[in-house]
Amino acid sequence: MRLSLVTLDLVVLLSTWLPLSSALPTSPQLTTYQERNFKTIHQIYQFTIYPRQEAIIAQATNDSIPELEPLFSPTVSGRIQEIGNFTNFRHSIEYFFGLAPRPQGSMYSAIVEAELTQFSSDCPSVAASTVNFKVALADPSKPGFGAPGTRTYTYLKQTGFWHFDEQGRVDYYDLYISALNEFATILNGADFGSKLVQLLATKQICQGAQKLCKGQNTQYQPQVGLSVGAVLSALGLNLLLDLPLVNQLGLGTLNLGELTCFAKLSVKKFGTFDKLWADTVTCRIVHLMLAEVDPDDHCPHVGPSGGGKCVEYPYYDRLYNDGPLFRDNLRFRCPGYSNIST
């Protein structure tokens, strides 16, 4: 058989290309610690998916939680911007799982997926990650879910750094949630910039606080002689001139303890979910959720003084005071980088 010049050229081309193609770079083999750190963070976030967090929340006041023992150090602490510092195991667990959206009453919201979209770990003790949470705004199992014009899903992003102890457990974290105020607006289907919405949210806090915070945890003792008219006057509202707004508020349905709470909180700044380290109503909304998990610990944060949590924190303390929290200002930098000459 005789080969044409074209065929010979093709044979030569293939003979030179095939060895090169077999030598193309492949993905590097992950180290043991990279796999371990990825799996640890992945497993933590998987417990935020409803209803998996329910079993964790039920054990939140225990000294240890078997499901989490391989994942968190018993001395874990960290920061979540712009929510606050969580300086021990219990507070950290309450944050990660007690604040994860879950169905409550007539309002449905639940994390249905948690995907690590970014991850890197250059040494055994440090990793960086980004997680995207997919949050259902209605029950996906119900008929009509996904129909045009209905609420379906929204998303939340958390990014930051993790530090691991010698056993591979998280002992420190420094994480950030972006656009939290916008997420809260979508989640609740409410405009928190509206004065009416702000006052209704304050009313709900007071009803929740009086229900959850009882006995020695009571934060708002009934103020004898307080009237709806006096509360409205303090807000600059007139019972007759502002009748539509007054009717929508429905303050007449509150008992005296709830009304006392409303009188105190409605004159405070409402605030924003993008800055929760503050003496605001929004801070107390978050801590009321935590009070459902542990009223002994969190009811004071819902109270008029803020209990050391819903108070005004200086800018430096919120963002840069790393030493007391992480015991090292360079906690999330892999060893060896300090030797680089710059």
C-alpha positions, 0 to 999 in steps of 0.5 A: 500500500502506498501512502500519499504525502498528505497521509504521511504528513498526518502520521508525522503530526500525530506521532509528535502530538500524542506523546505531548498530549499524554504529558498534559498536566493533571490536577495535583494530588490533595494532601491528607490535611487538605481533604480533612479540612475540606471535609470538616468545613463541609460537614459543619455546613451540612448540619445547617440544612433543615432539619439536620440542625434540629438535633444539634439545637436540642443539645445546644446547652449541653457541655458536648455534642457527639455529632460535633466533637470531631468538628469543633474544639471544646474551646472554639471561638470566633467572629462573625461580621457583622453579628458579633464575637462568639467566645466559647463552644456553646455560643459558637454552636448557637450561632452556626445552628441556632440562627440557621433559617428554619420553619417557624409558625406560618413563615417558612424558610429553611436552608436546603443546600450548602455548597463550598464554592471556594476553598483553599488550604496551604497548611494543616492549621489554616483554610479559607472558604466560601459557602453558598446557602440555598434557602427555600422561602416556601415549603418545596414539598407543598403543591404549587411550589415554584408556580409563577409569582410565588416565593421559591429560593434565595441565597446567602454567602459566607466567606472567611478563614478557619483555624484547626487544632492538631486533631483537625478540629476548628478552634478559631474562625473569622467569617463574614456574611455579605449583604445580610440586610438585603437577605433579611429583607428577601427572607421576611418579604418586608421592607425594613426601611418602612416605619410601620414594618419597624414598629411591627417588628418591635412589637413582635420582639416584645411579644416573643421576649415576654413569652420566652423570658420568664421568671428570673429571665424577665427583661421588661417588668410591667410599668403600672399606669402606662397607656397606649396613648402615652406610648403613641405620644412618645412616638409622635403619633396621634390616636386620631390623626394617625388612626390608620397607622395606629390600627395597623400597629394594634398596640391594644392587643399587648399586655402591660409587660409587652407594652412596656417593652414596646415603649422602651424599644420603639424609641431606640434605633431600629438599625440594620442587619448589616451592623448588629453589634449595636444597641438596636432593635435588629440586634435584639431580633437576632438574640431573640432567635438565640433566646429560643435556644438558651433563654438563660444566656440570651434573654439579657441581650433582648432586654433594655440594656442589651446585656453586653451584646446589643450595645454600641461596640467601637469600630476597632473592637468590632473589626481589629481587636484580634488578640483577645479573641484569637490569641494571635493577631496572625492566627490565620496565616500559615507558618512560614509566611512571616519569614518572607522578606517584603 
